[in-house]
Amino acid sequence: MNKIFYKNIDGESKSVEKFDELKSLQQNGIIRSYTLVYLPESNGWLPAEETELRFKGFAEWFLFFEETKVMTGPFYMNEIEEMITSFELEPYQLCWCKGFKVWKPLIESDFKVSFQKIIDNILL
């Protein structure tokens, strides 16, 4: 079995056996967006935010409410997904996360799938 390695700012390399262990470390704040990760299928060390961990939930999402001119965050992806599924956010609510050049509507971001699931459930 191929090990998965990670190292934080201290530079000390550590390993885990499974990707789920890496996700657990991320949820506990040990793996951050800037943590370097070496996955067996990768061609070297990458910041966690450039791997599939980006989609697992760093608290790096922000929302902008046009009517009040208020920016809130950071949020984890799952927090925003919960707000979407409970109809607290609309598809054209503006969001931003590291790597975006401009604010985007949620429907044009990583949350497009969340809105599609709602639509699919309504059509059933």
N, C-alpha and C positions, 0 to 999 in steps of 0.2 A: 504494500500500500504506500502511495506517495504521501509524504507529509506536507502540511501547509505551514509556511513560516510567516512570522510577522515581527516587526521591530518598530518601537516608538522612538521618540527623540533621544533616549539614552543610548540607542544604537545596539542594545543587547538583543540578539535574535532568539526568539522562542518559537516553539512549534506546537501544532495540534494535529490530531489524526483526521478529523472530519470538518467539513465546512460548517456544519451546525454548531460546532464548538466555537468557531470564529464568529458566527452570528451572535452567540450567547455573550461572548466577550464584548462585542459591539454594543449589545443592549445594556451591558453593565458599565459602559463608558471606557473600557480599556482599549478597544480598537476605536480610533477616531478617524476623521476624514483624511488626515495627513499621515496616519500610520502606514508604513510600507508593508506590503503584503506580497508574498511569493506563492502563487498557486501553481500546482503541477503543470497545468496547460499554458501557463504564461511564459513569456520570453524575458523574464527578469522581474525585478522588484517594481511594483507600481503603488502609488498612493491608493489607499482603500477606496477613496471616492472615484477612482477610475476603474474599479472592478465591479462585479455584480453586487458587492456590499452597498454600493451607492443606493441601490433600489431596496435595500433591506431596512433602512431607516436611520439615517443620521438626522439629528435635530438641527437641520440647516435650511428649513423651508420657512419663508416669510409670506404673509398675506397683506395686501393693501386694500383698505376699504375706501372706495372713491367718495361715498356720501359723507363720511366723517373725516376723510383725509388722514386716516390713522393706519400705520404699519404695525403689525403684530408678529410675534415670533421670537425665537425660532420654534418650529414645530417639527415633530417626527412625522415621517410619511404616514404612518398608521393613524396618527391623530387627525391629519387632514382627510384621510380616507374615511374615518369614522364620521367626520363632519359632513362629508359628501353624502354618505349613505343615510345619514339622519336628516338630510335636506337642509342643513345649516348653511351650505355654500352652493353657489350657482356656478354653472360651467364657465362663465366669463369673469368670475372673481379673479383678480390679478394675484399672481404668485411670483416668487423669485427664489432661486437657490444659487449657491456658488456655481459658477460656470455659465450662468445666463448673462447675456449682455444687456438685456432689457427685461422689464416685468412682462410676464405672459399670462394670458387667460389659463385657468386650470385645465380647460379642455384641450389646450395646445401644449400641455406639458406631460410629465410622467403620469398624470392622473386621468388621462384620456380613457384608459381601460376602466377605471372606477365608474365614470359616467356611462360608459357603454354597458356595463353590467346592470346599472339601474334601468337603462332603456330596454335591455333584453328582458329583464324581469317584468317590466310594465307590459311588454308586448306578448308575454306568455299567456 
